[in-house]
Amino acid sequence: MSILSRILHWLDDNAEKPIIVIACVLSCLLIPYQVFTRYILGTWFKFNVDTSAVEEIALFCLIWCTYFAVPLVIKRRENIRMTAFIDWLVPQKYHNFILMFNNIATLALTVTIMCLAVRLIRLQFEFPQQTATLRIPYWIPYSVLFFGFFMQSVRVIQDTYKLVRQEGWLKLLLAALFLGMVAAPVVCFEHSTIFVLMVTLFGGMILGIPIAVVLGLSGALAVNASGYLQMNIIAQTAYNSLDSFPMLAVFFFVLAGIFMGKGGLSGQLIGLADMMIGRRTGGLAMATVIACTFFGAISGSGIATCAAIGMITIPAMVARGYSKAFSAAIVACSSAIGVMIPPSNPFVLYGVITNVSIGKLFVSGIMPGIITCVLLCVTAWWISKRNGWKGEDKVHTWGEIGRAVWGAKWALMVPVIILGGIYGGVMTPTEAAGVAALYGFLVGMFVLKGISRENFVETLVDSSVTAATVLFLVAMASVFGYVMAVEQVPDALSGWMISITSNKYVMLLIVNILLLIVGALMESASATLILSPILMPLMVKLGVDPVHFGVIMVCNLAIGFITPPVGQSLFVAAAISDERTERIAVAAGPLLGALLIMLLIITYVPEVSLFLTRFM
């Protein structure tokens, strides 16, 4: 291999990684540094340390990390997309054709924003602006849009070329013609903003185009069709939507969850829970539910919870005589708790979109999470008793339990750091997330040693790619949401729904059914970003507390983790257990019933969610 070939090969594998690692490390250090200087140096030692620039630098790092991680999302084909209709309607042999079609649509978006970024940078030279704290010319931070979307375009072209080598250039040409035929009627509609917005959105999702891309394309085509909106707003919104301090919380909580998982904290939690109740009927099943609850309080993610806990508990449950289908089902259903209790990523997204207090949302999820845990434990015990699944014969002494508690201290400290920091008034949710991420990394690398020098870079890159998948979705949803807000779509829809019925309780039932259906078809982050600005104003008009509705929405979408055809936790559990999805779904039936009971309690007894918020 020539030197040039080696250089190109290295760039192909590593072009984005240096920026991702540097940005990730800097942001993980800066926010804890801000907390340290404020409360240790400032309060204790009375040192006056200026940290005004910290947030600005951390936000720059977040944006650069996101837009340079998205190309790797494309390269790995980890974009969030709705594939249910494609899987049902399109034979497997045509799926590469669909991928070509989707890649061309993605390339249309990335090239468009890249060109708009050039225009935005040029405007900054003509009409210079500076950042608020560091006084940096805005063309410098805006340049991330050009370089980031350029790399996304490169990765799309690379992936498309791989498909062409498999399928031939003719199919690529046909895919381009198909996209042209689909897009032409939409593009030709002038001054029909709502029509273009909705047709592109639903049509794109049905065709399996990545949801972030669909949202961005819908917004861009609607802006073009409006006749009065400026295209520059797309690039501007793509940057400004991430230039928000609360968005750092999503990034940090994802990092914290992955650091904890790789560090081995999930094993400690399972061991402790099993030791405490493992000898009872259905003991290991109940221990799994409890372990998922505690790990959810670390990761804030249902998928991460399912993967981290399932890898350990499913083989262990099968070894103790539980059926493989039930073992996978209890993990999949329990993982839903991961997005109910703090630090829940969907709560952060809902809070950012609706301007509802993230701190109140976090505390409002505690009781629903506990109720869900109890209901799933009771159901697991009942199923285990019917099937004769006994607990472990060994009886553990209080000394052994005490040693297990002490052994799990690193994992148990995470919720204390997050919740104690937030509700003790020491840290904001974002700062608590940053401290948790740094804590998870330090414990994982130096104490539990699950993170090593060899996998350090890959751990940071994998974490950033996972976070970028959600954050890119947020950026494109903001473009979509801007057009909806300008066209007053939420007000129009809420008015139409109120015309159907003004009874709050009937409307809550209708909304629950809608969210359950959407949760079965769409990933939770996507559904939250699309539906929150539409449904929240309607709920407020009917007298529903925005915090209470946030809990209702998140709990509905949490059930979507285990309901086909999307059911992400269901598929993760199936992959871990090597069991058929249908069998897991059947085994999950009684557990799903428990979750629906929880949903009804939360919906029609608001105090369950709001009681603890009264003390804030």
Buried (B, 14 or more C-beta within 10 A) or exposed (E): EEEEEEEEEEEEEEBBBEBBBBBBBBBBBBBBBBBBBBEEBBEEEEEEBEBEBBBBBBBBBBBBBBBBBBBBBBBEEBBBBBBBBBEEEBEEEBBBBBBBBBBBBBBBBBBBBBBBBBEBBEBBEEEEEEBEEEEBBBBBBBBBBBBBBBBBBBBBEBBBEEBBEEBEEEBBEBBEEBBEEBBEEBBEBEEBBBEBBBBBBEBBBBBBBBBBBBBBBBBBBBBBBBEEBEBBBBBBBBBBBBBBBBBBBBBBBBBBBBBBBBBBBBBBBBBBBBBBBBBBBBBBBBBBBBBBBBBBBBBBBBBBBBBBBBBBBBBBBBEBEBBBBBBBBBBBBBBBBBBBBBBBBBBBBBBBBBEBBBBBBBBBBBBBBBBBBBBBBBBBBBBBEEBEBBBBEEEBEEEEEEBBBEBBEBBBBBBEBBBEBBBEEBBBBBBBBBBBBBBBBBBBBEEBEBBEEEEBBEBBBBBBBBBBBBBBBBBBBBBBBBBBEBBEBBBEBBEEBEEEEEEEEEBBBBBBEBBBEBBBBBBBBBBBBBBBBBBBBBBBBBEBBBBBBBBBBBBBBBBBBBBBBBBBBBBBBBBBBEBEBEBBBEBBEBBBEBBBBBBEBBBEEBEBBBBBBEEE
